[in-house]
Amino acid sequence: MPAALVIFSTALASAQQGNPSNPPVTSPSPVLTATSTIAPATPASASAMTPAGMQAPAQTNSGTERCSYSSIRVDGPYIAMTFDDGPDAKLTPRLLDILKERHIHATFFVLGERVMDHPEILQREIAEGHEVGNHSWDHKALNKLGEGGLKHELADTSDLIKQTIGKPVTLMRPPYGATNPRLSRAIEKEYGMKVILWSVDPDDWKDPGASVVSSRILNGWKESGGAKPGAIILSHDIHKGTIEAMPATLDALLAKGYKFVTISELLALESKNSAPAASPSSSPSAQKTSRSKKKAA
């Protein structure tokens, strides 16, 4: 057994105790909220709960060492759209059409069992400039699995994705955001994937309606902030309301001057400056871009 997973397995029993059974296949607010800034991580709210009923553990202060990413400090108006739980035979192609019309690239965190059924959709995603990440085989909470279960959920999914798109997988999003620093480090060390969480969560898996999804992405919702530079926005391409929300949502973000990048591109754009990036709509150049887009429309 690899050293990192030996350490993880030793602590697994206590972490599992009291955990309820798996909730529906969705990705609600993360169990662990990580930060990608140079400053030490901000502790998660003591009252934050996942739909599974598990309390979010306090973030440990690890200095500059990062075990997962929920946002990136950037110097410009860059954001990343991410979509989980696909591919879906009907909805994902519709979403790809919407993104293509706007020349937007996104990151898709896919399930192995769905990739088996629709490999051609993954191939289209790559051909059109999108990025594909691992979201496990069948959406099990990884922090409740032993080594054998982890290998199936992570390695088998990555192998299938690589066979399908012809390139290795370097990004992973844990179902339900259910991870912890030790598990996230093991995923990166043993499986070669960075753990990606999110900073904007519209709870679209609850099907609140297209206009609500759009408003929550733009303006924030509960503990989740709205879109801002460096944000990683979570949505799901298996819900009709989410797909219906995307045209208005993406157009509004474009009008504000945001530029869409994949997760890997966002990581590469990380700023070393200590000051946070300004909102794109606050800069004269961004305002000019916004006015130009409105006029063109």
C-alpha positions as CSV (number, residue, x, y, z in Angstrom):
1,M,0.0,0.0,0.0
2,P,1.4,3.5,-0.9
3,A,2.7,5.4,2.1
4,A,0.3,8.3,1.7
5,L,-2.7,6.0,1.6
6,V,-1.4,4.0,4.6
7,I,-1.5,7.3,6.6
8,F,-4.9,8.1,5.2
9,S,-6.4,4.7,5.9
10,T,-5.2,4.8,9.6
11,A,-7.3,7.9,10.2
12,L,-10.2,6.8,8.0
13,A,-12.2,4.9,10.6
14,S,-12.7,7.9,12.9
15,A,-13.5,10.2,9.9
16,Q,-16.2,7.7,8.8
17,Q,-17.8,7.3,12.2
18,G,-21.3,8.8,12.3
19,N,-21.4,9.6,8.5
20,P,-24.8,8.9,7.0
21,S,-25.4,7.0,3.8
22,N,-24.7,8.6,0.5
23,P,-27.0,11.4,-0.5
24,P,-28.4,11.8,-4.0
25,V,-26.0,12.1,-6.9
26,T,-25.3,15.9,-6.6
27,S,-22.5,18.1,-5.6
28,P,-23.6,20.5,-2.8
29,S,-21.4,22.9,-0.9
30,P,-18.0,21.4,-0.2
31,V,-17.2,19.7,3.1
32,L,-13.9,21.4,3.1
33,T,-13.5,25.0,1.8
34,A,-10.0,25.5,0.6
35,T,-8.3,28.7,-0.6
36,S,-5.6,29.1,-3.2
37,T,-4.3,32.4,-2.1
38,I,-0.8,32.8,-0.6
39,A,-2.2,33.8,2.8
40,P,-3.2,31.0,5.3
41,A,-6.5,29.4,4.7
42,T,-9.7,30.9,6.2
43,P,-11.4,28.4,8.6
44,A,-14.7,27.0,7.3
45,S,-17.9,28.2,9.2
46,A,-18.5,26.0,12.2
47,S,-22.2,25.9,11.3
48,A,-21.7,24.9,7.6
49,M,-23.4,21.6,6.9
50,T,-23.6,19.4,3.8
51,P,-26.9,17.9,2.7
52,A,-25.5,14.6,3.9
53,G,-25.6,16.1,7.4
54,M,-21.8,16.1,7.9
55,Q,-20.4,19.2,9.6
56,A,-17.6,20.9,7.7
57,P,-14.3,20.5,9.6
58,A,-12.3,23.6,10.4
59,Q,-9.6,24.3,7.9
60,T,-6.1,23.6,9.2
61,N,-3.5,26.3,8.8
62,S,-0.9,24.9,6.4
63,G,0.9,28.1,5.4
64,T,1.5,28.2,1.7
65,E,0.9,24.5,1.2
66,R,-2.3,23.9,-0.7
67,C,-4.2,20.6,-0.8
68,S,-7.2,21.8,-2.8
69,Y,-8.4,24.8,-4.8
70,S,-11.7,26.6,-4.5
71,S,-10.6,29.9,-6.1
72,I,-7.5,31.5,-7.6
73,R,-6.1,34.9,-7.0
74,V,-5.7,36.5,-10.4
75,D,-4.7,39.9,-11.8
76,G,-7.4,40.0,-14.4
77,P,-11.1,39.3,-14.9
78,Y,-10.7,35.5,-15.3
79,I,-13.2,32.9,-14.1
80,A,-13.8,29.2,-14.7
81,M,-17.1,27.5,-15.4
82,T,-17.2,23.9,-14.3
83,F,-19.9,21.3,-14.9
84,D,-20.3,18.1,-12.9
85,D,-21.9,14.6,-13.2
86,G,-22.1,14.3,-17.0
87,P,-21.9,13.6,-19.7
88,D,-25.7,13.5,-20.4
89,A,-26.8,12.3,-23.8
90,K,-29.1,15.2,-24.5
91,L,-28.2,18.1,-22.1
92,T,-24.5,18.1,-22.5
93,P,-24.5,18.5,-26.3
94,R,-27.0,21.4,-25.8
95,L,-24.6,23.0,-23.3
96,L,-21.7,22.5,-25.7
97,D,-23.7,24.4,-28.4
98,I,-24.3,27.3,-26.0
99,L,-20.6,27.5,-25.1
100,K,-19.5,27.2,-28.7
101,E,-21.7,30.1,-29.8
102,R,-20.0,32.3,-27.2
103,H,-16.4,31.0,-27.7
104,I,-16.3,29.9,-24.0
105,H,-14.2,27.1,-22.7
106,A,-15.2,25.2,-19.6
107,T,-14.1,22.3,-17.4
108,F,-16.2,19.1,-17.2
109,F,-15.8,16.8,-14.2
110,V,-17.2,13.6,-15.5
111,L,-18.3,10.2,-14.0
112,G,-16.7,7.1,-15.3
113,E,-20.0,5.2,-15.6
114,R,-21.4,8.0,-17.8
115,V,-18.2,8.2,-19.9
116,M,-18.7,4.5,-20.8
117,D,-22.1,5.3,-22.2
118,H,-21.2,8.5,-24.1
119,P,-17.5,8.6,-25.0
120,E,-18.2,10.6,-28.1
121,I,-19.4,13.5,-26.0
122,L,-16.1,13.6,-24.1
123,Q,-14.3,13.6,-27.4
124,R,-16.4,16.5,-28.6
125,E,-15.6,18.4,-25.4
126,I,-11.8,18.1,-26.0
127,A,-12.2,18.8,-29.7
128,E,-13.9,22.1,-28.9
129,G,-11.3,23.3,-26.4
130,H,-12.8,22.3,-23.1
131,E,-11.1,20.5,-20.3
132,V,-12.1,17.2,-18.7
133,G,-11.5,16.1,-15.1
134,N,-12.2,13.1,-12.9
135,H,-15.4,13.2,-10.7
136,S,-15.2,9.5,-9.6
137,W,-16.7,6.4,-11.2
138,D,-20.3,6.6,-9.7
139,H,-20.3,9.5,-7.3
140,K,-19.4,7.9,-4.0
141,A,-18.1,10.0,-1.1
142,L,-14.4,9.3,-1.3
143,N,-13.8,10.0,2.4
144,K,-15.9,6.9,3.2
145,L,-13.9,4.5,1.1
146,G,-10.8,2.3,1.7
147,E,-7.9,1.9,-0.6
148,G,-9.7,-0.6,-3.0
149,G,-12.7,1.7,-3.3
150,L,-10.5,4.7,-4.0
151,K,-8.6,2.9,-6.7
152,H,-11.8,2.0,-8.5
153,E,-13.3,5.5,-8.2
154,L,-10.2,7.4,-9.1
155,A,-7.7,5.2,-11.1
156,D,-10.4,3.3,-13.2
157,T,-12.1,6.6,-14.1
158,S,-8.8,8.3,-15.0
159,D,-7.8,5.3,-17.1
160,L,-11.1,5.3,-19.0
161,I,-10.9,9.1,-19.6
162,K,-7.4,8.8,-20.9
163,Q,-8.4,6.0,-23.3
164,T,-11.3,8.1,-24.5
165,I,-9.6,11.5,-25.1
166,G,-6.0,10.4,-25.5
167,K,-4.5,12.4,-22.7
168,P,-4.0,12.0,-18.9
169,V,-6.3,13.4,-16.3
170,T,-4.7,16.0,-14.0
171,L,-7.8,17.4,-12.2
172,M,-10.2,15.8,-9.8
173,R,-13.4,17.0,-8.1
174,P,-14.6,14.8,-5.1
175,P,-18.3,14.1,-5.1
176,Y,-20.1,16.3,-2.6
177,G,-16.8,18.1,-2.0
178,A,-16.2,15.3,0.5
179,T,-12.5,15.5,1.2
180,N,-10.0,16.6,3.8
181,P,-6.4,17.8,3.6
182,R,-4.9,14.3,4.0
183,L,-7.1,12.7,1.4
184,S,-6.6,15.6,-1.1
185,R,-2.8,15.3,-0.7
186,A,-3.0,11.5,-1.3
187,I,-5.1,12.1,-4.4
188,E,-2.4,14.4,-5.8
189,K,0.5,12.2,-4.7
190,E,-0.8,8.8,-5.6
191,Y,-3.1,9.5,-8.5
192,G,-1.5,12.7,-10.0
193,M,-4.6,14.9,-9.8
194,K,-5.1,18.3,-8.1
195,V,-8.3,18.5,-6.1
196,I,-10.6,21.2,-7.4
197,L,-13.5,22.5,-5.3
198,W,-15.5,25.7,-6.0
199,S,-16.3,29.2,-4.7
200,V,-19.7,29.8,-6.4
201,D,-22.5,27.2,-5.9
202,P,-26.0,27.9,-7.1
203,D,-27.5,24.7,-5.7
204,D,-28.7,24.0,-9.2
205,W,-29.0,20.3,-8.4
206,K,-32.2,21.2,-6.5
207,D,-33.8,22.4,-9.7
208,P,-34.8,25.9,-8.4
209,G,-35.4,27.2,-11.9
210,A,-33.3,28.8,-14.6
211,S,-33.7,32.4,-13.4
212,V,-32.8,31.4,-9.8
213,V,-29.7,29.5,-11.0
214,S,-28.6,32.5,-13.0
215,S,-29.1,35.0,-10.1
216,R,-27.2,32.8,-7.7
217,I,-24.2,32.6,-10.0
218,L,-24.2,36.3,-10.6
219,N,-25.0,37.5,-7.1
220,G,-24.2,34.7,-4.7
221,W,-26.3,32.4,-2.6
222,K,-26.1,31.6,1.1
223,E,-22.5,31.0,2.1
224,S,-21.5,31.0,-1.6
225,G,-20.3,34.3,-3.1
226,G,-21.2,35.4,-6.6
227,A,-18.9,35.5,-9.6
228,K,-15.7,37.5,-9.1
229,P,-12.2,37.3,-10.6
230,G,-10.6,34.0,-9.9
231,A,-13.9,32.3,-9.1
232,I,-14.5,28.6,-9.8
233,I,-18.2,28.3,-10.6
234,L,-20.0,25.0,-10.0
235,S,-23.0,23.8,-12.0
236,H,-24.2,20.4,-13.3
237,D,-24.8,19.5,-17.0
238,I,-27.4,16.8,-16.1
239,H,-30.2,19.3,-15.1
240,K,-32.4,20.9,-17.6
241,G,-32.8,24.1,-15.6
242,T,-29.1,24.6,-15.5
243,I,-28.7,24.4,-19.2
244,E,-31.7,26.8,-19.7
245,A,-29.9,29.2,-17.3
246,M,-26.6,29.3,-19.1
247,P,-27.3,31.7,-22.1
248,A,-28.5,34.6,-19.9
249,T,-25.9,33.8,-17.2
250,L,-22.9,33.6,-19.6
251,D,-24.1,36.7,-21.5
252,A,-24.3,38.7,-18.3
253,L,-20.8,37.6,-17.2
254,L,-19.4,38.5,-20.7
255,A,-21.1,41.9,-20.5
256,K,-19.3,42.5,-17.2
257,G,-16.0,41.9,-18.9
258,Y,-15.2,38.4,-17.5
259,K,-13.0,36.1,-19.5
260,F,-13.7,32.4,-19.3
261,V,-10.8,29.9,-18.9
262,T,-10.4,26.3,-18.0
263,I,-9.2,25.2,-14.6
264,S,-5.7,24.5,-15.7
265,E,-5.6,27.9,-17.4
266,L,-6.9,29.6,-14.2
267,L,-4.2,27.8,-12.1
268,A,-1.5,29.1,-14.6
269,L,-2.8,32.6,-14.2
270,E,-2.4,32.7,-10.4
271,S,-1.1,36.1,-9.2
272,K,1.8,36.5,-6.9
273,N,0.5,39.9,-5.8
274,S,-0.9,40.3,-2.3
275,A,-3.8,42.6,-3.3
276,P,-7.0,41.0,-4.6
277,A,-8.0,41.5,-8.2
278,A,-10.6,44.2,-8.9
279,S,-14.0,43.4,-10.2
280,P,-13.9,43.6,-14.0
281,S,-16.7,46.1,-14.2
282,S,-14.8,48.5,-12.0
283,S,-11.9,49.1,-14.5
284,P,-12.2,51.6,-17.3
285,S,-11.1,49.0,-19.9
286,A,-13.6,46.4,-18.6
287,Q,-16.4,49.0,-18.7
288,K,-15.5,49.8,-22.3
289,T,-15.6,46.1,-23.2
290,S,-19.0,45.8,-21.5
291,R,-20.5,48.7,-23.4
292,S,-19.1,47.4,-26.7
293,K,-20.7,44.0,-26.1
294,K,-24.0,45.5,-25.2
295,K,-23.9,47.7,-28.4
296,A,-23.0,44.7,-30.5
297,A,-25.9,42.7,-29.1
